[in-house]
């Protein structure tokens, strides 16, 4: 196994380098009882340094919906320096339920709109190499974990849009509480390092704390 990329091991502010992918589709109740459930997706943002996850509900696959979700993410987590995304060619062999997702990612207009929106915020948008999905293993693992919790909780039920948004935040908290490594070498200590703690610690004044924890663990 080769060395991890530099942005995976260097102490940076949380979500300084971020990977993003879509999870779904899911369904939520329509506002009118007589209407069929509406399809929606979950945008999964993953921090390269801390492995922290941030889940946002996206109501459809339009470019405007994705950019709005990105703006909400930036408002809460700060503006990333770099965002990594799957290359469009990874969706060429997608299954039928991902047909819409493949179509939007293959759209030149969608790619151009994302790039221009990120450029205005000083964000460098990058794609992983074509036909190399293992380069996106970090966010693929987060998507797998998020889907596991969604299906375990929801099952065959259809939630409202507000309930789905609440569940997305709760699953984010679960993913961010997963232990990464022990903080202390004391065998009797149960304190562990989690992505959520790294997010809290990753202010400019605490970046050295992150490095020292990894070096001593």
Backbone as ProteinMPNN parsed JSONL, in Angstrom:
{"seq_chain_A": "XXXXXXXXXXXXXXXXXXXXXXXXXXXXXXXXXXXXXXXXXXXXXXXXXXXXXXXXXXXXXXXXXXXXXXXXXXXXXXXXXXXXXXXXXXXXXXXXXXXXXXXXXXXXXXXXXXXXXXXXXXXXXXXXXXXXXXXXXXXXXXXXXXXXXXXXXXXXXXXXXXXXXXXXXXXXXXXXXXXXXXXXXXXXXXXXXXXXXXXXXXXXXXXXXXXXXXXXX", "coords_chain_A": {"N_chain_A": [[0.851, -1.201, 0.0], [0.577, 2.172, -0.866], [1.873, 5.418, 0.237], [-0.232, 7.677, 2.067], [-1.955, 10.546, 0.649], [-0.61, 13.89, 0.998], [-2.451, 15.753, 2.024], [-4.012, 14.179, 3.63], [-2.653, 13.573, 5.91], [-1.434, 15.787, 7.019], [-1.666, 18.342, 9.549], [-4.435, 20.208, 9.294], [-6.962, 22.814, 9.242], [-10.35, 21.783, 9.997], [-12.147, 20.261, 7.358], [-10.622, 21.543, 5.488], [-9.558, 20.339, 3.199], [-11.814, 18.644, 1.259], [-13.905, 15.884, 0.473], [-16.619, 14.986, -1.661], [-19.74, 13.403, -2.222], [-22.71, 11.805, -3.548], [-25.509, 10.288, -1.909], [-27.981, 7.844, -1.998], [-30.92, 7.076, -4.037], [-33.357, 8.586, -1.729], [-36.637, 8.76, -0.214], [-39.231, 11.086, 0.515], [-42.155, 12.251, 2.265], [-44.818, 13.71, 0.409], [-46.131, 17.09, 0.346], [-48.851, 17.2, -0.014], [-51.374, 14.825, 0.73], [-52.331, 13.185, -1.26], [-50.421, 12.973, -3.17], [-47.613, 11.258, -4.652], [-44.689, 9.929, -2.93], [-41.729, 11.998, -2.797], [-38.6, 12.011, -4.479], [-35.3, 12.237, -3.166], [-31.89, 13.16, -2.317], [-28.795, 12.597, -0.508], [-26.176, 14.688, 0.194], [-22.874, 14.002, 0.846], [-20.302, 15.215, 2.674], [-16.885, 14.969, 3.351], [-14.174, 15.329, 5.538], [-10.754, 15.449, 4.766], [-8.591, 15.449, 6.583], [-9.556, 14.932, 9.208], [-11.525, 13.022, 8.923], [-14.106, 13.628, 9.46], [-17.633, 13.788, 8.918], [-20.243, 15.359, 7.056], [-23.575, 15.668, 6.49], [-25.988, 16.556, 4.095], [-29.295, 17.174, 3.065], [-30.457, 16.95, -0.22], [-32.784, 18.129, -2.418], [-33.23, 17.548, -5.103], [-31.593, 16.634, -8.225], [-30.6, 18.843, -9.496], [-28.367, 21.424, -10.618], [-28.547, 23.836, -9.213], [-29.632, 23.016, -6.761], [-27.563, 21.494, -5.696], [-25.502, 23.419, -5.459], [-26.729, 25.128, -3.624], [-26.819, 23.42, -1.395], [-24.091, 23.159, -0.992], [-23.428, 25.788, -0.303], [-24.793, 26.015, 2.13], [-23.383, 24.149, 3.589], [-20.832, 25.396, 3.649], [-21.479, 27.648, 5.141], [-21.804, 26.591, 7.68], [-19.52, 25.004, 8.214], [-17.333, 26.342, 7.261], [-15.272, 27.62, 4.571], [-13.909, 25.343, 2.313], [-10.515, 24.712, 1.174], [-9.906, 23.045, -0.935], [-11.922, 20.917, -2.931], [-12.704, 17.606, -3.56], [-13.983, 15.375, -6.008], [-15.863, 12.637, -7.462], [-14.799, 11.395, -10.634], [-16.551, 11.958, -13.667], [-16.613, 9.773, -15.392], [-16.703, 7.577, -13.791], [-19.317, 6.991, -13.41], [-20.289, 5.811, -15.648], [-20.872, 3.094, -15.885], [-22.997, 2.876, -14.144], [-25.714, 1.665, -12.111], [-29.262, 1.244, -12.824], [-30.788, 2.729, -10.969], [-29.107, 4.797, -10.431], [-29.053, 6.297, -12.656], [-30.017, 8.928, -13.108], [-28.267, 10.331, -11.5], [-25.833, 9.83, -12.766], [-26.317, 11.162, -15.154], [-26.477, 13.885, -14.42], [-23.908, 14.363, -13.427], [-22.417, 13.976, -15.677], [-23.024, 16.134, -17.148], [-21.895, 18.922, -18.825], [-22.637, 21.523, -18.287], [-23.381, 21.393, -15.605], [-20.926, 20.771, -14.358], [-19.43, 23.03, -15.066], [-20.899, 25.043, -13.772], [-20.577, 24.365, -11.064], [-17.806, 24.677, -10.819], [-17.454, 27.42, -11.36], [-18.918, 28.557, -9.287], [-17.471, 27.686, -7.047], [-15.038, 28.876, -7.608], [-15.581, 31.534, -7.187], [-15.648, 31.574, -4.449], [-13.072, 31.038, -3.838], [-12.329, 28.338, -3.927], [-10.753, 25.372, -4.851], [-11.719, 23.118, -7.206], [-11.546, 19.707, -7.741], [-11.135, 16.639, -9.639], [-11.046, 13.094, -9.178], [-8.793, 10.648, -10.705], [-9.815, 9.334, -13.947], [-11.903, 6.433, -14.042], [-10.973, 5.339, -11.632], [-12.089, 4.589, -8.979], [-11.153, 3.893, -6.456], [-9.603, 5.955, -5.58], [-11.34, 7.617, -4.378], [-11.971, 6.464, -1.952], [-12.272, 7.382, 0.665], [-14.606, 9.037, 0.874], [-16.402, 7.225, -0.193], [-16.513, 5.223, 1.753], [-17.734, 6.687, 3.792], [-20.222, 7.174, 2.624], [-21.214, 4.562, 2.465], [-21.444, 3.931, 5.215], [-23.283, 5.887, 6.016], [-25.579, 5.195, 4.515], [-26.098, 2.684, 5.626], [-26.958, 3.339, 8.259], [-29.167, 4.953, 7.654], [-30.961, 3.165, 6.352], [-31.3, 1.275, 8.381], [-32.626, 2.759, 10.34], [-34.844, 3.965, 9.042], [-36.017, 1.986, 7.386], [-38.813, 0.481, 5.795], [-40.357, 2.741, 6.019], [-41.69, 6.01, 5.186], [-40.4, 9.103, 5.536], [-41.059, 12.511, 6.556], [-39.874, 15.555, 4.972], [-38.621, 17.262, 6.823], [-38.149, 15.457, 8.916], [-36.363, 13.782, 7.646], [-34.201, 15.495, 7.219], [-33.506, 16.01, 9.885], [-32.721, 13.432, 10.667], [-30.5, 13.131, 9.028], [-28.66, 14.917, 10.2], [-28.405, 13.691, 12.692], [-27.251, 11.241, 12.006], [-24.856, 12.193, 10.996], [-23.711, 13.019, 13.404], [-23.378, 10.526, 14.623], [-21.521, 9.26, 12.902], [-19.386, 10.964, 13.286], [-18.674, 10.458, 15.862], [-17.333, 8.121, 15.976], [-14.645, 6.137, 17.164], [-11.22, 6.914, 16.545], [-8.594, 6.484, 17.485], [-6.902, 5.61, 20.584], [-6.556, 8.164, 23.089], [-4.947, 8.239, 25.303], [-2.175, 6.326, 26.557], [-2.614, 4.828, 28.715], [-3.942, 1.875, 29.911], [-6.285, 1.73, 31.343], [-7.716, 3.921, 30.677], [-10.511, 5.164, 28.979], [-10.846, 7.088, 27.137], [-11.09, 8.322, 23.878], [-9.961, 9.355, 20.616], [-11.936, 11.171, 18.386], [-13.55, 12.048, 15.236], [-15.207, 14.289, 15.7], [-14.05, 15.54, 17.929], [-11.644, 16.31, 16.81], [-12.55, 18.172, 14.967], [-13.44, 20.175, 16.665], [-11.04, 20.829, 17.887], [-9.56, 21.818, 15.797], [-9.072, 24.534, 15.341], [-7.069, 27.426, 14.409], [-5.349, 27.872, 16.614], [-5.11, 25.432, 17.79], [-4.001, 23.526, 16.15], [-1.505, 22.374, 16.505], [-2.023, 20.672, 18.612], [-3.393, 18.594, 17.418], [-1.449, 17.396, 15.803], [0.346, 16.539, 17.802], [-1.167, 14.65, 19.178], [-1.499, 12.586, 17.285], [1.157, 11.885, 16.951], [1.89, 10.847, 19.393], [0.17, 8.763, 19.811]], "CA_chain_A": [[0.0, 0.0, 0.0], [1.358, 3.397, -0.962], [1.675, 6.438, 1.261], [-1.417, 8.511, 1.928], [-1.664, 11.901, 0.153], [-0.184, 14.831, 2.039], [-3.592, 16.405, 2.668], [-4.644, 13.238, 4.553], [-1.834, 13.375, 7.11], [-0.965, 17.056, 7.555], [-2.656, 19.005, 10.406], [-5.106, 21.345, 8.667], [-8.3, 23.065, 9.795], [-11.342, 20.814, 9.56], [-12.729, 20.446, 6.034], [-9.721, 22.31, 4.617], [-9.691, 19.563, 1.967], [-13.079, 17.934, 1.434], [-14.45, 15.041, -0.585], [-18.085, 15.053, -1.683], [-20.417, 12.414, -3.056], [-24.14, 11.701, -3.311], [-25.994, 9.057, -1.304], [-29.412, 7.72, -2.239], [-31.97, 8.028, -3.636], [-34.294, 8.355, -0.638], [-37.961, 9.303, -0.509], [-39.891, 11.781, 1.613], [-43.583, 12.459, 2.053], [-45.228, 14.925, -0.292], [-46.899, 17.998, 1.188], [-50.24, 16.786, -0.167], [-51.535, 13.404, 1.011], [-52.688, 12.44, -2.465], [-49.272, 12.9, -4.073], [-46.637, 10.197, -4.396], [-43.472, 10.41, -2.251], [-40.748, 12.66, -3.639], [-37.24, 11.489, -4.409], [-34.271, 13.186, -2.763], [-30.561, 12.58, -2.141], [-27.99, 13.125, 0.578], [-24.811, 15.072, -0.158], [-21.968, 13.612, 1.927], [-19.03, 15.931, 2.679], [-15.953, 14.296, 4.257], [-12.908, 16.033, 5.741], [-9.598, 14.59, 4.519], [-7.678, 15.404, 7.727], [-10.18, 14.421, 10.429], [-12.519, 12.013, 8.548], [-15.43, 14.068, 9.888], [-18.637, 13.768, 7.851], [-21.324, 16.329, 7.148], [-24.625, 15.213, 5.572], [-26.993, 17.56, 3.747], [-30.363, 16.69, 2.185], [-30.583, 17.66, -1.494], [-34.128, 17.76, -2.853], [-33.206, 16.991, -6.458], [-30.252, 16.545, -8.803], [-30.277, 20.02, -10.284], [-27.15, 22.127, -10.224], [-28.89, 24.84, -8.204], [-29.82, 22.352, -5.474], [-26.253, 21.115, -5.169], [-24.791, 24.634, -5.052], [-27.367, 25.597, -2.395], [-26.336, 22.551, -0.321], [-22.693, 23.518, -0.762], [-23.4, 27.065, 0.409], [-25.195, 25.751, 3.513], [-22.237, 23.479, 4.214], [-19.791, 26.398, 3.887], [-21.942, 28.538, 6.203], [-21.651, 25.925, 8.966], [-18.202, 24.399, 8.416], [-16.275, 27.162, 6.695], [-14.983, 27.391, 3.154], [-12.741, 24.478, 2.075], [-9.532, 25.174, 0.204], [-10.006, 22.143, -2.078], [-12.987, 19.92, -2.907], [-12.498, 16.491, -4.481], [-15.236, 14.769, -6.449], [-15.701, 11.537, -8.401], [-14.754, 11.723, -12.056], [-17.82, 11.593, -14.299], [-16.542, 8.474, -16.056], [-17.002, 6.507, -12.83], [-20.738, 6.723, -13.431], [-20.666, 5.263, -16.948], [-21.475, 1.786, -15.679], [-23.872, 2.929, -12.98], [-26.96, 0.914, -12.19], [-30.399, 2.025, -13.298], [-31.255, 3.694, -9.979], [-28.178, 5.924, -10.419], [-29.04, 6.888, -13.992], [-30.149, 10.385, -13.011], [-27.026, 10.852, -10.919], [-24.831, 9.795, -13.823], [-26.636, 12.184, -16.152], [-26.145, 15.225, -13.94], [-22.461, 14.483, -13.298], [-21.843, 14.03, -17.012], [-23.437, 17.377, -17.769], [-20.863, 19.961, -18.845], [-23.18, 22.715, -17.642], [-23.312, 21.175, -14.156], [-19.529, 20.871, -13.958], [-19.014, 24.426, -15.209], [-21.562, 25.842, -12.743], [-19.912, 24.087, -9.793], [-16.467, 25.255, -10.835], [-17.545, 28.881, -11.269], [-19.388, 28.894, -7.949], [-16.359, 27.471, -6.119], [-13.997, 29.851, -7.912], [-15.962, 32.793, -6.546], [-15.336, 31.442, -3.029], [-11.671, 30.683, -3.695], [-12.218, 26.896, -3.73], [-10.214, 24.628, -5.989], [-12.52, 21.911, -7.405], [-10.738, 18.719, -8.443], [-11.709, 15.326, -9.869], [-10.113, 11.976, -9.088], [-8.496, 10.144, -12.05], [-10.885, 8.545, -14.571], [-11.986, 4.982, -13.802], [-10.167, 4.987, -10.463], [-12.942, 4.914, -7.825], [-10.461, 3.68, -5.19], [-9.066, 7.24, -5.134], [-12.38, 8.238, -3.55], [-12.355, 5.521, -0.912], [-12.613, 8.071, 1.907], [-16.024, 9.392, 0.892], [-17.195, 6.026, -0.463], [-16.729, 4.589, 3.055], [-18.716, 7.501, 4.512], [-21.511, 6.925, 1.986], [-21.647, 3.231, 2.886], [-21.864, 4.003, 6.611], [-24.498, 6.7, 6.092], [-26.69, 4.396, 3.992], [-26.388, 1.636, 6.606], [-27.758, 3.902, 9.338], [-30.444, 5.399, 7.107], [-31.856, 2.036, 6.108], [-31.597, 0.658, 9.659], [-33.579, 3.585, 11.072], [-36.056, 4.254, 8.274], [-36.652, 0.762, 6.907], [-39.787, 0.74, 4.721], [-41.137, 3.954, 6.302], [-41.453, 7.227, 4.406], [-40.337, 10.23, 6.453], [-41.25, 13.85, 6.004], [-38.604, 16.185, 4.622], [-38.002, 17.736, 8.063], [-37.65, 14.29, 9.633], [-35.195, 13.302, 6.924], [-33.107, 16.42, 7.518], [-33.093, 15.76, 11.261], [-32.006, 12.167, 10.678], [-29.192, 13.352, 8.402], [-27.781, 15.521, 11.201], [-28.138, 12.708, 13.736], [-26.296, 10.272, 11.461], [-23.571, 12.898, 10.976], [-23.167, 12.959, 14.764], [-22.942, 9.142, 14.87], [-20.286, 9.023, 12.156], [-18.306, 11.783, 13.839], [-18.336, 9.982, 17.205], [-16.621, 6.847, 15.869], [-13.265, 6.286, 17.661], [-10.106, 6.786, 15.609], [-7.482, 5.876, 18.216], [-6.899, 6.04, 21.99], [-5.841, 9.402, 23.382], [-3.957, 7.94, 26.333], [-1.587, 4.988, 26.533], [-3.063, 4.151, 29.925], [-4.894, 0.827, 29.549], [-7.54, 1.93, 32.062], [-8.391, 5.103, 30.14], [-11.459, 4.865, 27.909], [-10.985, 8.275, 26.295], [-10.616, 8.066, 22.517], [-9.997, 10.471, 19.679], [-13.014, 11.046, 17.413], [-13.565, 13.164, 14.277], [-15.847, 15.464, 16.276], [-13.066, 16.219, 18.767], [-10.675, 16.952, 15.929], [-13.201, 19.356, 14.394], [-13.429, 21.2, 17.711], [-9.655, 21.212, 18.154], [-8.825, 22.229, 14.597], [-8.909, 25.974, 15.169], [-5.648, 27.728, 14.176], [-4.556, 27.81, 17.837], [-5.041, 24.07, 18.302], [-3.501, 22.598, 15.135], [-0.373, 21.633, 17.065], [-2.553, 19.604, 19.448], [-3.743, 17.474, 16.551], [-0.211, 16.723, 15.426], [0.938, 15.866, 18.962], [-1.973, 13.474, 19.509], [-1.161, 11.527, 16.342], [2.544, 11.464, 17.123], [2.043, 10.124, 20.645], [-0.788, 7.662, 19.912]], "C_chain_A": [[0.878, 1.238, 0.0], [1.066, 4.359, 0.168], [0.393, 7.218, 0.994], [-1.033, 9.875, 1.36], [-1.357, 12.845, 1.298], [-1.369, 15.456, 2.761], [-4.38, 15.473, 3.577], [-3.899, 13.157, 5.878], [-1.317, 14.681, 7.706], [-2.044, 17.689, 8.43], [-3.192, 20.268, 9.737], [-6.414, 21.619, 9.389], [-9.308, 22.073, 9.233], [-11.973, 21.242, 8.235], [-11.906, 21.391, 5.155], [-9.673, 21.664, 3.24], [-10.857, 18.614, 2.165], [-13.397, 17.081, 0.222], [-15.958, 15.07, -0.518], [-18.633, 13.993, -2.628], [-21.894, 12.432, -2.703], [-24.481, 10.327, -2.757], [-27.502, 8.982, -1.543], [-29.704, 6.952, -3.504], [-32.766, 7.579, -2.415], [-35.615, 9.019, -1.014], [-38.531, 9.983, 0.731], [-41.34, 12.057, 1.247], [-43.835, 13.758, 1.293], [-46.066, 15.793, 0.648], [-48.387, 17.66, 1.132], [-50.351, 15.28, 0.013], [-51.755, 12.58, -0.253], [-51.519, 12.286, -3.436], [-48.324, 11.776, -3.666], [-45.429, 10.77, -3.669], [-42.473, 10.994, -3.241], [-39.359, 12.058, -3.42], [-36.28, 12.595, -3.984], [-32.961, 12.429, -2.564], [-29.893, 13.203, -0.928], [-26.609, 13.451, 0.025], [-23.912, 14.81, 1.042], [-20.643, 14.342, 1.733], [-18.124, 15.288, 3.727], [-14.65, 15.074, 4.314], [-11.749, 15.068, 5.56], [-8.732, 14.415, 5.766], [-8.28, 14.684, 8.926], [-11.151, 13.277, 10.18], [-13.913, 12.364, 9.062], [-16.365, 14.122, 8.687], [-19.707, 14.812, 8.123], [-22.348, 15.969, 6.076], [-25.655, 16.305, 5.355], [-28.011, 16.936, 2.807], [-30.441, 17.579, 0.955], [-31.885, 17.198, -2.134], [-34.175, 17.192, -4.26], [-31.776, 17.041, -6.976], [-29.904, 17.736, -9.686], [-29.008, 20.672, -9.759], [-27.422, 23.136, -9.114], [-29.046, 24.218, -6.824], [-28.484, 21.97, -4.857], [-25.491, 22.345, -4.678], [-25.391, 25.203, -3.775], [-26.916, 24.748, -1.208], [-24.885, 22.868, 0.027], [-22.584, 24.819, 0.018], [-23.815, 26.89, 1.866], [-24.071, 25.063, 4.278], [-21.148, 24.484, 4.569], [-20.192, 27.327, 5.038], [-21.716, 27.929, 7.581], [-20.211, 25.496, 9.243], [-17.052, 25.257, 7.922], [-15.975, 26.759, 5.261], [-13.761, 26.489, 2.99], [-11.763, 25.135, 1.106], [-9.637, 24.345, -1.088], [-11.164, 21.183, -1.867], [-12.692, 18.875, -3.973], [-13.831, 15.819, -4.77], [-14.917, 13.573, -7.353], [-15.598, 12.067, -9.821], [-16.026, 11.213, -12.72], [-17.787, 10.209, -14.922], [-16.799, 7.324, -15.089], [-18.475, 6.137, -12.832], [-21.196, 6.088, -14.736], [-21.363, 3.922, -16.778], [-22.437, 1.744, -14.518], [-25.144, 2.124, -13.211], [-28.113, 1.848, -12.537], [-30.847, 3.061, -12.287], [-30.332, 4.888, -9.857], [-28.105, 6.617, -11.771], [-29.124, 8.402, -13.969], [-28.873, 11.011, -12.473], [-25.918, 10.884, -11.959], [-25.06, 10.924, -14.819], [-26.219, 13.577, -15.694], [-24.641, 15.407, -13.82], [-21.78, 14.539, -14.653], [-22.154, 15.34, -17.729], [-22.318, 18.418, -17.683], [-21.342, 21.227, -18.144], [-23.101, 22.599, -16.12], [-21.881, 21.353, -13.658], [-19.052, 22.322, -14.006], [-19.624, 25.3, -14.115], [-20.918, 25.626, -11.386], [-18.556, 24.781, -9.735], [-16.517, 26.769, -10.67], [-17.998, 29.322, -9.887], [-18.262, 28.756, -6.928], [-15.248, 28.493, -6.345], [-14.297, 31.183, -7.244], [-15.634, 32.77, -5.052], [-13.88, 31.057, -2.793], [-11.437, 29.211, -3.455], [-11.716, 26.251, -5.009], [-10.968, 23.311, -6.101], [-11.723, 20.927, -8.254], [-11.499, 17.405, -8.6], [-10.638, 14.26, -9.69], [-9.859, 11.446, -10.489], [-9.653, 9.329, -12.624], [-10.75, 7.062, -14.256], [-11.065, 4.518, -12.681], [-10.962, 5.298, -9.195], [-12.255, 4.704, -6.486], [-9.8, 4.959, -4.684], [-10.074, 7.965, -4.243], [-12.852, 7.338, -2.427], [-12.797, 6.19, 0.379], [-14.1, 8.409, 1.942], [-16.911, 8.207, 0.537], [-17.486, 5.279, 0.843], [-17.775, 5.354, 3.87], [-20.115, 7.291, 3.944], [-22.068, 5.579, 2.434], [-22.16, 3.246, 4.322], [-23.164, 4.79, 6.751], [-25.715, 5.912, 5.618], [-27.076, 3.295, 4.975], [-27.29, 2.169, 7.707], [-29.123, 4.376, 8.846], [-31.413, 4.237, 6.971], [-32.214, 1.308, 7.395], [-32.691, 1.432, 10.397], [-34.905, 3.695, 10.328], [-36.778, 2.973, 7.873], [-37.614, 1.058, 5.777], [-40.58, 2.028, 4.914], [-40.751, 5.093, 5.363], [-41.526, 8.411, 5.363], [-40.724, 11.519, 5.76], [-39.888, 14.452, 5.707], [-37.886, 16.689, 5.867], [-37.426, 16.576, 8.859], [-36.388, 13.745, 8.97], [-33.991, 14.197, 7.18], [-32.583, 16.208, 8.935], [-32.277, 14.48, 11.355], [-30.616, 12.313, 10.065], [-28.209, 13.957, 9.39], [-27.432, 14.518, 12.296], [-27.143, 11.654, 13.259], [-24.921, 10.907, 11.333], [-22.91, 12.822, 12.346], [-22.664, 11.559, 15.085], [-21.613, 8.873, 14.171], [-19.112, 9.772, 12.769], [-17.925, 11.393, 15.263], [-17.602, 8.65, 17.171], [-15.166, 7.018, 16.314], [-12.237, 6.071, 16.56], [-8.913, 6.086, 16.257], [-7.57, 6.319, 19.675], [-6.129, 7.348, 22.15], [-4.708, 9.143, 24.366], [-3.427, 6.522, 26.152], [-1.945, 4.189, 27.784], [-4.151, 3.147, 29.57], [-6.241, 1.012, 30.22], [-8.319, 3.127, 31.545], [-9.275, 4.702, 28.96], [-11.638, 6.046, 26.956], [-10.349, 8.014, 24.927], [-10.715, 9.343, 21.687], [-11.071, 10.202, 18.641], [-12.935, 12.2, 16.412], [-14.173, 14.432, 14.863], [-14.878, 16.246, 17.155], [-12.027, 16.934, 17.907], [-11.258, 18.203, 15.283], [-13.176, 20.499, 15.396], [-12.018, 21.722, 17.936], [-8.975, 21.9, 16.984], [-8.89, 23.724, 14.318], [-7.426, 26.261, 14.984], [-4.786, 27.595, 15.421], [-4.336, 26.381, 18.329], [-4.506, 23.074, 17.281], [-2.326, 21.782, 15.657], [-0.841, 20.494, 17.968], [-2.879, 18.369, 18.625], [-2.489, 16.694, 16.194], [0.383, 15.949, 16.596], [0.158, 14.628, 19.35], [-1.621, 12.311, 18.606], [0.242, 10.999, 16.573], [2.732, 10.61, 18.374], [1.129, 8.913, 20.749], [-0.234, 6.416, 19.227]], "O_chain_A": [[1.821, 1.335, 0.786], [0.142, 4.156, 0.955], [-0.013, 7.398, -0.154], [0.095, 10.325, 1.562], [-1.79, 12.629, 2.43], [-1.314, 15.669, 3.972], [-5.322, 15.913, 4.235], [-4.469, 12.712, 6.875], [-0.799, 14.667, 8.823], [-3.226, 17.591, 8.101], [-2.487, 21.271, 9.629], [-6.928, 20.741, 10.083], [-9.14, 21.578, 8.119], [-12.287, 22.413, 8.021], [-12.423, 21.967, 4.198], [-9.74, 22.358, 2.225], [-10.886, 17.86, 3.137], [-13.187, 17.499, -0.917], [-16.526, 15.168, 0.57], [-18.066, 13.725, -3.687], [-22.29, 13.003, -1.687], [-23.835, 9.331, -3.084], [-28.216, 9.958, -1.313], [-28.833, 6.242, -4.007], [-32.85, 6.392, -2.1], [-35.699, 9.745, -2.005], [-38.339, 9.515, 1.854], [-41.703, 12.092, 0.072], [-43.159, 14.765, 1.506], [-46.637, 15.299, 1.62], [-49.1, 17.818, 2.124], [-49.514, 14.533, -0.494], [-51.398, 11.403, -0.299], [-51.619, 11.547, -4.416], [-48.246, 11.396, -2.498], [-45.161, 11.967, -3.771], [-42.38, 10.542, -4.382], [-39.007, 11.653, -2.312], [-36.428, 13.747, -4.391], [-32.931, 11.201, -2.636], [-30.361, 14.206, -0.39], [-25.947, 12.586, -0.548], [-24.154, 15.333, 2.129], [-19.943, 14.115, 0.746], [-18.545, 15.083, 4.865], [-14.084, 15.436, 3.282], [-11.755, 13.981, 6.137], [-8.191, 13.331, 5.984], [-7.592, 13.908, 9.591], [-11.568, 12.616, 11.131], [-14.799, 11.509, 9.099], [-15.949, 14.458, 7.578], [-20.031, 15.108, 9.273], [-22.028, 15.964, 4.888], [-26.14, 16.911, 6.311], [-27.64, 16.247, 1.857], [-30.487, 18.805, 1.063], [-32.071, 16.004, -2.368], [-35.082, 16.423, -4.578], [-30.86, 17.44, -6.257], [-29.011, 17.647, -10.529], [-28.63, 20.489, -8.602], [-26.625, 23.277, -8.186], [-28.642, 24.814, -5.825], [-28.287, 22.101, -3.649], [-24.898, 22.317, -3.599], [-24.659, 25.708, -2.924], [-26.657, 25.284, -0.13], [-24.499, 22.848, 1.196], [-21.739, 24.941, 0.905], [-23.257, 27.542, 2.748], [-23.832, 25.349, 5.451], [-20.596, 24.435, 5.668], [-19.34, 27.746, 5.821], [-21.465, 28.651, 8.546], [-19.733, 25.609, 10.372], [-15.892, 24.914, 8.155], [-16.377, 25.689, 4.803], [-12.683, 26.828, 3.476], [-12.14, 26.004, 0.32], [-9.477, 24.873, -2.189], [-11.371, 20.689, -0.759], [-12.459, 19.205, -5.136], [-14.693, 15.707, -3.898], [-13.837, 13.503, -7.938], [-16.23, 13.064, -10.17], [-16.522, 10.143, -12.367], [-18.814, 9.534, -14.981], [-17.085, 6.208, -15.524], [-18.85, 5.086, -12.314], [-22.391, 5.849, -14.91], [-22.347, 3.646, -17.464], [-22.675, 0.675, -13.956], [-25.587, 1.93, -14.344], [-27.966, 3.07, -12.544], [-31.248, 4.16, -12.671], [-30.704, 5.893, -9.252], [-27.21, 7.426, -12.013], [-28.409, 9.087, -14.702], [-28.448, 12.075, -12.923], [-25.154, 11.846, -12.031], [-24.111, 11.565, -15.272], [-25.675, 14.358, -16.475], [-24.137, 16.498, -14.083], [-20.684, 15.088, -14.773], [-21.604, 15.616, -18.795], [-21.855, 18.75, -16.592], [-20.562, 21.92, -17.491], [-22.796, 23.571, -15.428], [-21.653, 22.016, -12.646], [-18.359, 22.787, -13.102], [-18.959, 26.192, -13.588], [-20.727, 26.579, -10.63], [-18.203, 25.395, -8.728], [-15.719, 27.341, -9.928], [-17.528, 30.335, -9.368], [-18.111, 29.603, -6.047], [-14.593, 28.927, -5.397], [-13.389, 31.879, -6.791], [-15.374, 33.814, -4.455], [-13.495, 30.776, -1.658], [-10.438, 28.85, -2.834], [-12.194, 26.547, -6.103], [-10.88, 22.471, -5.205], [-11.277, 21.263, -9.351], [-12.389, 17.091, -7.81], [-9.47, 14.483, -10.007], [-10.63, 11.755, -11.397], [-10.394, 8.697, -11.871], [-9.65, 6.511, -14.209], [-10.456, 3.451, -12.76], [-10.567, 6.167, -8.417], [-12.694, 5.255, -5.477], [-9.468, 5.057, -3.503], [-9.699, 8.827, -3.447], [-14.0, 7.431, -1.993], [-13.61, 5.632, 1.116], [-14.783, 8.107, 2.921], [-18.076, 8.184, 0.933], [-18.587, 4.757, 1.021], [-18.6, 4.749, 4.554], [-21.087, 7.236, 4.697], [-23.253, 5.466, 2.746], [-23.193, 2.646, 4.619], [-24.046, 4.404, 7.518], [-26.769, 5.958, 6.253], [-28.261, 3.002, 5.139], [-28.281, 1.529, 8.058], [-30.124, 4.218, 9.545], [-32.556, 4.318, 7.423], [-33.317, 0.773, 7.506], [-33.577, 0.833, 11.005], [-35.969, 3.535, 10.926], [-37.999, 2.876, 8.001], [-37.271, 1.819, 4.872], [-41.395, 2.377, 4.06], [-39.645, 5.133, 4.823], [-42.58, 8.692, 5.933], [-40.717, 11.608, 4.532], [-38.864, 13.924, 6.139], [-36.666, 16.559, 5.965], [-36.335, 16.69, 9.418], [-35.461, 13.301, 9.648], [-32.876, 13.701, 7.342], [-31.374, 16.223, 9.167], [-31.256, 14.441, 12.042], [-29.662, 11.689, 10.53], [-27.045, 13.558, 9.423], [-26.3, 14.491, 12.777], [-26.284, 11.221, 14.027], [-23.913, 10.232, 11.541], [-21.705, 12.591, 12.449], [-21.637, 11.41, 15.747], [-20.688, 8.325, 14.772], [-17.983, 9.281, 12.774], [-16.966, 11.93, 15.817], [-17.279, 8.098, 18.223], [-14.511, 7.965, 15.879], [-12.367, 5.158, 15.744], [-8.297, 5.207, 15.656], [-8.244, 7.304, 19.976], [-5.165, 7.602, 21.428], [-3.642, 9.751, 24.273], [-4.129, 5.637, 25.663], [-1.612, 3.009, 27.89], [-5.173, 3.518, 28.993], [-7.248, 0.506, 29.723], [-9.469, 3.329, 31.936], [-8.837, 3.989, 28.057], [-12.49, 6.005, 26.068], [-9.215, 7.545, 24.837], [-11.451, 10.273, 22.018], [-11.114, 9.113, 18.069], [-12.318, 13.224, 16.704], [-13.713, 15.534, 14.563], [-14.879, 17.477, 17.135], [-11.585, 18.033, 18.241], [-10.546, 19.185, 15.073], [-12.925, 21.648, 15.034], [-11.82, 22.918, 18.15], [-7.918, 22.506, 17.157], [-8.774, 24.138, 13.165], [-6.594, 25.434, 15.358], [-3.611, 27.244, 15.317], [-3.482, 26.14, 19.182], [-4.555, 21.87, 17.533], [-2.17, 20.618, 15.288], [-0.162, 19.474, 18.089], [-2.671, 17.24, 19.07], [-2.473, 15.465, 16.274], [0.87, 14.832, 16.418], [0.747, 13.648, 19.806], [-1.459, 11.183, 19.073], [0.495, 9.806, 16.411], [3.617, 9.755, 18.422], [1.279, 8.109, 21.669], [-0.894, 5.378, 19.204]]}, "name": "protein", "num_of_chains": 1, "seq": "XXXXXXXXXXXXXXXXXXXXXXXXXXXXXXXXXXXXXXXXXXXXXXXXXXXXXXXXXXXXXXXXXXXXXXXXXXXXXXXXXXXXXXXXXXXXXXXXXXXXXXXXXXXXXXXXXXXXXXXXXXXXXXXXXXXXXXXXXXXXXXXXXXXXXXXXXXXXXXXXXXXXXXXXXXXXXXXXXXXXXXXXXXXXXXXXXXXXXXXXXXXXXXXXXXXXXXXXX"}
